[in-house]
């Protein structure tokens, strides 16, 4: 019983509410709600509340990364000389 409670607390510690995601991303709460409603970011329903996995939000942000011109021209992230 204690192990499952600890595992549950660890999972909940990694879940963020809408306001926390907005702060993390530097966007409005309305933008986070739009991302959720359009199923652009994964989310979890916990009763009547909505929660987001911090890991999944960070993965979403990384997936939108656009490479620099140097990366495309020279195939690396180092500065061209």
Buried (B, 14 or more C-beta within 10 A) or exposed (E): EEEEEEEEEEEEEEBBBBEBBBEBBEEEEEEBBEBBEEEEBEBEEEEEEBBBBBEBBEEBEEEEEEEEEEEEEEEEEEEEE
